Amino acid sequence: MSEEKKKKKKAVKKDSQLIIRINGEERDEFVELCNHLDTTAAREIRRFIREFVTASKAE
């Protein structure tokens, strides 16, 4: 990743929360899988949201 992209990503401030309720077993399995893939649950959920919004705009 280029230095410019890294700076751009850091410039986006995370200033809001989204609270969801899910089954504890599903949560634990998801977090464990994320750890195994060397990522975080929050990062993957943010990625899903970005991709979902982008795909919805393309329709």
C-alpha positions in Angstrom: 0.0 0.0 0.0 1.4 3.4 -0.9 2.2 6.0 1.7 -0.5 8.3 0.3 -3.2 5.6 0.8 -2.0 4.9 4.3 -2.3 8.6 5.2 -5.7 8.8 3.6 -6.9 5.8 5.6 -5.6 7.3 8.8 -7.3 10.6 8.1 -10.8 9.0 8.3 -11.9 9.3 11.9 -14.1 6.6 13.4 -16.6 8.7 15.4 -19.6 6.5 15.6 -20.7 3.1 16.9 -23.1 0.5 15.7 -24.3 -1.8 18.4 -25.8 -5.2 17.3 -27.0 -8.2 19.2 -26.0 -11.6 18.0 -25.8 -15.1 19.3 -22.8 -15.6 21.6 -21.6 -18.7 19.9 -21.7 -17.1 16.4 -19.8 -14.1 17.8 -17.1 -16.3 19.4 -16.7 -18.3 16.2 -16.5 -15.1 14.1 -13.9 -13.5 16.4 -11.9 -16.7 16.5 -11.9 -17.0 12.7 -10.8 -13.3 12.4 -8.0 -14.0 14.8 -6.9 -17.0 12.8 -6.9 -14.8 9.7 -4.9 -12.1 11.5 -7.6 -9.5 11.3 -10.2 -8.1 13.7 -13.9 -8.5 13.9 -14.4 -4.7 13.7 -12.2 -4.4 10.6 -14.1 -7.2 8.8 -17.5 -5.7 9.8 -16.4 -2.3 8.5 -15.2 -3.9 5.3 -18.5 -5.6 4.9 -20.4 -2.4 5.4 -18.2 -0.5 2.8 -18.6 -3.3 0.2 -22.4 -3.5 0.9 -22.9 0.2 0.5 -20.8 0.3 -2.7 -22.7 -2.6 -4.2 -26.0 -1.0 -3.3 -25.0 2.2 -5.1 -24.1 0.2 -8.2 -27.6 -1.1 -8.6 
